[in-house]
Amino acid sequence: MTDNARAYPNSRVFRQALTELDCRQLLTPFYHPQVNGKVERFNRTLLEEWAYVRPYTNNPSRLRFLSAWLHRHNYHRALTALGGLPPVTRVSNLRGKYI
């Protein structure tokens, strides 16, 4: 699910990724930010715990820290909204790629 920003519907790379992952794009309704609540909260957490925690010397370094942060967030972070469980417990089909 994405917002209606032009970057998504007009991106060939994004469409190709959807096709390769056998996914379809869902668009959020216009003027309904409550639909994006979980994404907005995730983005805020990402900024507070990864993006602005330290200065990065280069992009590869920044991406290396992102990968580690995402793994920790998805597999080890207890979320109160999930009763203290990590987000990965809510995924019903990992397509055999991430376990």
C-alpha positions, 0 to 999 in steps of 0.5 A: 500500500502506497500513497498517491505520490507520482513516484509510485505509479510512474516508476517502472522500477517500482512496477517491475519490483511488484511484478517480480514479487507477485504483488499488487499495488494498493493506493491509500484514499485521498485525504485520509491520513489515518490509513497511513498511521502504521507507516507514519509511525514506522517512518517516525521510529526509523528517523528517530532510531536510525537516520538521526542517531549518528552522522554517516560518512557515506551511503554504503555505511548508512545502508549497512546500519539500515540493514542491521536496524531493520533486522533488529526491528522486525525480528527482535523488537517487542511492539506493544501493539502486538502484545510484546511480540516482534513484527515478524510474528504477524507475517503469514507468508514469507515466501521462503526468503527471510527465515 
